[in-house]
């Protein structure tokens, strides 16, 4: 998942970035509204976390600009004061949820995951496709009721496919969304991880949960 | 001052109008007299042997007495006749009217007195069938009349001056009476500034009651805010003591217990957050303009529908048309936002908001009633007062419902209103806010 953080306070920005990276996100950073607006418009991000009190261009303006440019990724706003006026203004500008400062990272993460789930069309925290169940809160995966162990990258890969269940996801999209920008982009790596995921989800090879569409990408069926 | 000038002008204009009306009427009366004289002369006249037209006998005795002030003459090409009264008067009327025409003129006699003269041209039929033209003139001295006009004018002038002065005096007295409460207001405000008095008195005339009422509201609001700041500061200082002491203890003991230290920091952060929240809302008590509550409630409904889109509660808002209340927009959003947030948090599927005006005979402006209802588990009667009290002091506060409710309660209190928890007809909790009118 590719996440954009727009936050002017360097300490908070770096902390959030580190925490989100360790939670498996690919993180883009912007220190002000102008930068933020550009990143949101130009990069294929899945979700943005925006501080409303920014120097230069305000967070509100950046959100409005994204929405005007038909960018529909979910936006979580960080409001400095617990002020309903600010919250209402932010949500009205096109944000989808808010967290008030000070916050615990777990709360921000939970909100971000919920927003991602919702933008994928899932209303429950439990994502299901056939026998596969993925709990986005506990990050547990079960196949036919039995828990299976996935590495962090395998989990992120499966989560991305399941959040976009029913859609074809290309290899380049996966590279973009699951790797940091400067990472070497080798689509073979994705193929290798898809192969490992298939073996773990379907050791007997009779369910075929991940479909390959030659030249286009992968797809997980939606229930 | 302007009023006084206006009054004086009005008196002057009235006097001038009366004067010119009197003059017009007088002049017309003089004309009628002269006309009658001329007609009487014609009636009494006949041609004498010299071919002159001469009145046989003078019906008007004034024409016979010299210097009487009434004069007549009949002029023709063949000679003229003059009344005995005109003898030596130097009467010199010059108008030569055509036949049947009347002409008026002002003239002066030899002694300088002014007369008004009327000349009438006539054609006299002779017995031999011919005719001869005459001019019949009558004149009357204007001096007696002018004297009268002067007298009337003097009266008018004195009258209007007296009237004007009386009006001015009356105005002065009326102003003094009207200004008396203002003087009192001024001295009371000075007393408040000097700290000798807390609020303005209450026995004001109707015209001032609005202003003094608003001023009192402003003063009360200010005092409440000051008290709130003091309490907040006190609470803040007091409530930070405990975690500070704990932190100091941890450091002094040389414990490297990051988790405990962080917990204390979190606690302090929470306290600061809580107190900030309480201090930020205005509740300024200043005289505010009416806020139509429909729009902010709708904004909140849309915003919360977004935030709770997983749960997707059905939020219905019923606002009586035109419901408005003098409250700061931020305060209103904070009050309604916290309560609506709670309702969404605790509901199963349904949330209902109602807003309407609340009237009382004592108020010139209505109060506001807000109801927030949900179909959740509700709040037990025994819990209700505790839930409202929670968070009243920061060091007792817990994140969650307590803060939202207590913040809402404090905002309501800042507007002299109250919060009440009851049962909803939807099955869950009902939180009612009553903000009084003024």
Interface residues (C-beta under 8 A of the other chain):
Chain A: X81 X82 X83 X84 X85 X87 X88 X91 X92 X96 X97 X98 X100 X102 X104 X114 X118 X123
Chain B: X266 X269 X270 X273 X276 X277 X280 X296 X299 X300 X302 X303 X306 X307 X309 X310 X312 X329 X330 X333 X334 X336 X337 X338
